[in-house]
Structures are given as C-alpha cells and as structure tokens.
C-alpha cells in the first residue's frame, strides 16, 4: 500500500481514484471493497479488524479511496505505515448539498432499487452499503425503496469530526 485517501465522500474521491489510476496505481474504491472484500468488511464492522487482516485484504493494492477505507484510514495506516495519506475537504454547505443530492438520486433510481431487491448480489450490496452509510454518515434505509434517514446535524458533526481527526495526526 502506497496511498490511503482519507477524504470524506464528495470531496473529490472519484477524481483522486482516477488520478491514481492514471499514475499506474492499482486502486480499490467503494465498489471494489464491496465486490471483493464484502465478507472481510462485514466482519470488521461487526467484530473489528486488525493490522494483519488489513495487510492480507490489501496485498498487492497500491491505493485505497472512498468508503469504507477513508473512515478506517488510521487502522490502514497502522497496517501500512509507509503509505502516504491524501486528504481533501470542501465547504461544509456545498458538501452537505452534494451528499443530499447523491442520496436523493439513489432514492429516485428505479433500476438501482430493483437491482437491490431482485438479485442476491443486489441484496448483499444493500445490506453492506447500509452498514457503511450508518457508520460513515449516520444514515440508513430500512428497505431499498425507503428514503434515507438524514440529519443535517449528524452529517455535519461526522464531517467535522473526521476532518479534525485527520488534521490532528502529525
């Protein structure tokens, strides 16, 4: 592991991933974590993880971006102390509006909803992404067709707390 992106969602995550890939880094993002490491992340979210576990999970991976890695950047850095940390942020109001727009788009995407209730992998995706959303944004849905529960206060608190946490590291 050479690079750990610690920026919150909607702070340039996909742009950083694209830039790292252009530079030749093998990169894991949200979908890679779901597709290849779903069992490992489910275990981490329920039982915890270890530096050895992270080293095994990301063997051969040069960089990680996005959820859930951005929220477990400290644990990843313990497993890969030589890795560089990249952090980006943005204006809180613009960030909040961007997050809300993204989740409103999810709620309106009929094919996205149908995929989650009619396929096994879609249902697994719903279950794990719901856990990720709860941990990272304090939001969740009861069912794929439900609206996301979103609190401005909690979203901003988590965003600020994450930003402060990253900035406190030497």
N, C-alpha and C positions, 0 to 999 in steps of 0.2 A: 504494500500500500504506500503510495507516494503522496496522495492528496485526499483530504477529508473536507468536504464542503459543509460548513456549519450554518449557513444562512437559512433563515426560515423560509417556508413556502412563499411563493410570489415575490421573491427578492432576487430574481434572476437565475433561479435554479436550472431551468432548461437551457438558458444561454451559457451558463458555466459548463454544464454537461456537454453541450455541443462544442464549446471551445476546447475542452479537454480531449474530446474525441478527435477533433481536427489536429490536435497536437500529438495524437497517437496513443493516448492513454486508453486502456480498457476500463470502461466506466460502468458502474452499477447505479441505477436510479430506482425510483419508486417501483416501476413495473418489473425490473429485474429482481428486486428484492421479493416482490410478491411471487413471481413465476418460479424462481429458482430456490428461494430461501424461505418459503412460506412456513414450513414446519419449524425451522430454526427461530424465526421471528415470533411465531405463536408461543414457543417455549420461553423466549426472552420476555415477552410481555406478560406471561403468567408466572413463570418461575425464576426469572432472572437469567443473566448471561455471565460469561467470563472472558478474560483476555484470550485464553486458549481457544475458546469457542469462536470468538470473532476472527482470530487468525485462521482457523480452519475454514470458516464461512467465506472469507475473502482472499483465500490463497489464489494467487495469480491475477487478482484485480488491482489495478493501479489507482483507481479513484472511486469515491462514492459521493453521490449527490442526492439531495431530496430526502423525503420521508422514507424510512424512519431514521436513516443514518445521521441526518442533521441534528436530531434530538439525542442521539447516542454518541455524539462526537467525542465526548470525554472518554467514554469507555473504549471507543475505537482508537483513540489516540494512546490510551494505555496499552492496547494490543499492538499498535504500530507507532511507537514514539518518534520514529524518524519521519513520519508523514507531516507534510505542511498542512496547515489549517487555512482555508479560504473562508472569509465571512463577508457577506454583503447585507445591507439593510436598505430600508426606504422609509419615506414619510409615513407616519402611522395611519393617517386618514386615507391616503392613497392605497396603502397596503390593505387596510380593512375593506375598502370598497372593492378591491381586486379579489380578495378572498370571497366576499359575499357574491360577487358576480359569478365566480367559478362554481360555487356550490349551487347557485340558482340555475346555472346551465345544467349541472348534473341532474337536478330535480326535474327539468323540462325535457331531458333527452330520453325519449321513449325507448329507443333501441338499447340504450345503456341500462335502463330499468328492466326491460325484458330479458336481456342477457343475464342479469343477476338472479332472476327468478326461474329461468328455464334451463340453465346449464349448471352442471356440477362445479365447473371452474368459476363460473359467474357467481354462484352462491358462496364459494370459498373466498372469492375476491371481496364480496360484500362483507362477509364476516371479519376478515382481516383488516380491510380498509376501515371498517367501523371502529375497530380497536385502535388503529393508527390515528384516526380522526379524534377519538376520545383523548388519547394521550397527548397529541400534539396541539389540538385546537379546542379541546373541551367540548366538542360537538359530537353528535351521533345521530343515527336514524334507527327507528325500531324495525323498519322494513324497507326494502329497496324503493318502494313507491312513497315512502314517508318524506316529509320535509325535514331538513337538517335542523336540529335544535342549536341555535347560535346566540350567544350572549356577547354583546359588544364589550361589556366589562371583562368577561373572562378572556375573550380573544385578545384584547389589548394587554391585559395582565400577563398572559402567557408570552406574547410577543416581546413585551418589555423585559420580562424575567429572563427569557432566552438571550436577548441582546446583552443584558447586563452580565449574565453568566459567561458568555463568550468573551466579553471585554475584560473581565476580571483575571483572565489567565495571562500569565507573564509571557 
